[in-house]
Amino acid sequence: MRLETLAVHAGRKPDPATGAVVPPLHLSTTFLRGEDGSFPHGYIYIRSGNPNRQALEECLKTLEGGSSAITFSSGMAAIMTTFQALSPGDQVLVADDAYYGVGQLLRTHFIPWGLKVNFVDMTDPARVQEALSDETKLVWIETPSNPLLKITDIRHISDLAHQAGAKVVVDGTWTTPVLQRPLELGADLVMHSSTKYFGGHSDLMGGVLIAREDTSFVKQIRTLQINGGAVPSPFDCWLTLRGIQTLPYRMRVHSENAEKIAYFLYTHPAVEQVHYPGLPGHPGHGIATRQMKQFGGMMSIQVKGGAEAAMAVAAKVKIFTRATSLGGTESLIEHRASIEGPQTRTPQNLLRLSIGLEHVEDLIEDLNQALSS
Ligand SMILES: *Cc1c(COP(=O)(O)O)cnc(C)c1O
């Protein structure tokens, strides 16, 4: 079956008890034992399992083409649990332009705990090769990266990592399985913040790891998660499964709108640079064309005139909403450096745009008035 059909049906079936076509929300924290003391429905207690969570995991596993999926209370919980499944002394290579929270988490908690972390420019395979060692256990890729939309060749880096005996995780939040399929390109695990495109309506929080094979490392992650309780609520799972039904169609329009806006901004006199892998001049355009179906709804721009000019544009937009996050139906604009804080390496004149599902001409007119006045 094709992705559009799977998005509607995977993990969903009419409720056998009532015939309800839409899956019921199960809020019960505890489940009945059978006469022999067993758990006939497979559920014991909410932290270890819940029907809405299981349905969502079934759906995500199917969409991504993996053998198992583990859903979490947030994207960061999925990331944290992955690193917790390693041991002090292990080495990990992390994309130097990965989501800001990843670097924060590693610097404040995991490096003091004993993890050896190398932040590497993954757009350059030679640097990855140089940083790999016998101690490397994990290579953490994010492509397109955040916020500069750098493109990493998933297949090439996965080959290098595997030759060194390391596993590969790809943060696929910005692409979803609709636009990019890391497991088919050689990655071992895909991670998503489902707070973004899977949910799709800016009203839930969640994360997921999908594994190509259910290895002992993956089992270790699941055990850690259940023991520690980094699990999603039934309602967040229900909302995510609801959102996923329209995911393929939303991703298509996010990408089409973003591509048109990128071309518009590219020639705008107030714009210094547009970072969007769909533009032929983008350094990762060739690889992105090979490994992505479309180029996604995220971009960043550098405006002429520095931080003040960038802040002024963010203040003048009327349809774009000035807020952090991404992946909802509404377009968002954000000055990244000021939210990331003083340690940031993000250019001060950079604005990150999450292109929503409004009419593209309205979005272009809005950006034009904000940039021109
Ligand atoms: C938002 C985001 C995360 C973190 O997810 P949360 O659900 O906010 O914890 C990780 N990676 C990327 C690329 C993100 O956009």
The ligand as an SDF file (V2000), in Angstrom:
LIG
                    3D

 15 15  0  0  0  0  0  0  0  0999 V2000
   11.4170   20.2400   18.1210 C   0  0  0  0  0  0  0  0  0  0  0  0
   12.5570   19.4050   17.6930 C   0  0  0  0  0  0  0  0  0  0  0  0
   13.1390   18.4890   18.5940 C   0  0  0  0  0  0  0  0  0  0  0  0
   12.6910   18.3450   20.0300 C   0  0  0  0  0  0  0  0  0  0  0  0
   11.3900   17.8650   20.1490 O   0  0  0  0  0  0  0  0  0  0  0  0
   10.3900   18.2330   21.3700 P   0  0  0  0  0  0  0  0  0  0  0  0
    9.1390   17.5100   20.9970 O   0  0  0  0  0  0  0  0  0  0  0  0
   10.2560   19.7140   21.4250 O   0  0  0  0  0  0  0  0  0  0  0  0
   11.0110   17.6990   22.6170 O   0  0  0  0  0  0  0  0  0  0  0  0
   14.1990   17.7180   18.1150 C   0  0  0  0  0  0  0  0  0  0  0  0
   14.6640   17.8490   16.8570 N   0  0  0  0  0  0  0  0  0  0  0  0
   14.1170   18.7170   15.9820 C   0  0  0  0  0  0  0  0  0  0  0  0
   14.6690   18.8100   14.6000 C   0  0  0  0  0  0  0  0  0  0  0  0
   13.0480   19.5250   16.3710 C   0  0  0  0  0  0  0  0  0  0  0  0
   12.5330   20.4050   15.5010 O   0  0  0  0  0  0  0  0  0  0  0  0
  1  2  1  0
  2  3  1  0
  2 14  2  0
  3  4  1  0
  3 10  2  0
  4  5  1  0
  5  6  1  0
  6  7  2  0
  6  8  1  0
  6  9  1  0
 10 11  1  0
 11 12  2  0
 12 13  1  0
 12 14  1  0
 14 15  1  0
M  END
$$$$
